[in-house]
Amino acid sequence: MPRRSVPDPFAMQVGARIRELRLERNMSLAALADASALSKGHLSSVEHGLAAITIQTIERLATGFDVPPLYILTFPAEDERAHVAELLRQLSNADVKKIRRQLQVDLGIKKAR
């Protein structure tokens, strides 16, 4: 994807989220680039909102972070559901399953197959 000369506002927001996740994991730009099979230069452009990214880039980043792609595009400060998703991201899978089961009970939803 081409590099922009002026950052796109939404791309900057996505880039800031990627940087936030990277720093949270104490990963260098090079470490995330290696884990995501992306170039360090491209990743830097992404973090600064200068690169248009594809679905494949989001998938690679999610793999590098070992999270579902949803968390790359979740902005907790902007939306209550995103904030809940961010809190869930910090829980173990076992705790998330407990919460899902309780929500299903509370909402009267049958367990998915």
Summary of the structure (lengths in Angstrom):
residues: 113
radius of gyration: 16.2
end to end distance: 39.5
largest distance: 51.1
contacts: 286
relative contact order: 0.13
helix: 65%
strand: 2%
